[in-house]
Amino acid sequence: MISIQGVSKSFGSNKAVDSISFEANDREILVILGTSGCGKTTTLKMINRLIETDRGNILIDGKNIRDQKPESLRKNIGFVMQHAGLFPHYNVAQNIAIVPNLLKWDKEKTTKRTLELLEKLHLTEDLLKFFPHELSGGQQQRIGIARALIADTPVLLMDEPFGALDTITKSAIHNEFKNLDELKNKTSILVTHDVVEAFELGHRICLMDKGRIVQIGAPAEILYHPVNNFVKEFFANNRLMLEYKIASVKSVESFLRKPLSLQAKEQLTKNATIWETLQIFSTDNVYNEDYDELLQAFNHYRKLQTV
């Protein structure tokens, strides 16, 4: 668990982070969301001491990070930078092996772990000899994730990891990322300005503005129970899409007038969202009745959430 306790940071007269407190729990992805300049990246970088705090404390599993040398602290933290952050003069294999080399892993262990991650991230072994400039944006980002995950550290920090990708590539990587076994036992914090990304990946969302935390909570809580007009307006442009993405088929089943067809059910995963399901149904006329039925059930469901 990561505990942020009354942390502040100023750069000259600019107060980037203003006495914030929150906790990121074990086995969750906490998303820090906000517009440029709100303090989210500064907050993230203070956790691994790339930026030092002015005031307050940061604890990881009950230990104050100030009591550890920065280089020792960072060996237990995976870090995914903006635009992948790969070293241009290292090939893919060398980039991924940076932390294992610091930890003095033998070559066989590093190679085995590297190949495991390549498979999980849908990358081919032949890419290991490539240099970053020879890769696509999506490939670079996957390599950045592999480098951060290889040592299986208990903490994972991600700074706008998918920000430079096109929508289609970003969606594909989101799905791969969410299904990684490596995330199940980590405390993960992801910084983004992308509202949809926050709702797709975050178990909880911490919304910041002008260096302060405005609201923190589960996606449904922050969307349906905003604490003020700022929160409400922040999500207004994407609201319907976000509602589709956080509601599951299971959550609206009781509002169905008749069950979905067996054929439709066979197309759905256990935790399929309304968004995913409508995408499937809209591509095939066979599911027209299921589509209409599910949409009506969802509309009944969402009315109750906004009361």
Buried (B, 14 or more C-beta within 10 A) or exposed (E): BBBBBEBBBBEEEEBBBBBBEBBBEBEBBBBBBBEEBBBBBBBBBBBBBBBEBBEBBBBBEEEEBEEBEEEEBBBBBBBBBBBBBBEEEBBBBBBBBBBBEEEEBEEEEBBEBBEBBBEBBEBEEEBBEBBBEEBEBBBBBBBBBBBBBBBEBBBBBBBBBBBBBEEEBBBBBBEBBEEBEBBEEBBBBBBBBBBBBBBBBBBBBBBBBBBBBBBBBBBBBBBBBBBEEEBBEBBEEBEEBBBBBBBBBEBBEEBBEEEBBEEBEEBBEEEBBBBBBBEBBEEEEEBEEBBEBBBBBBEEBBEEBEE
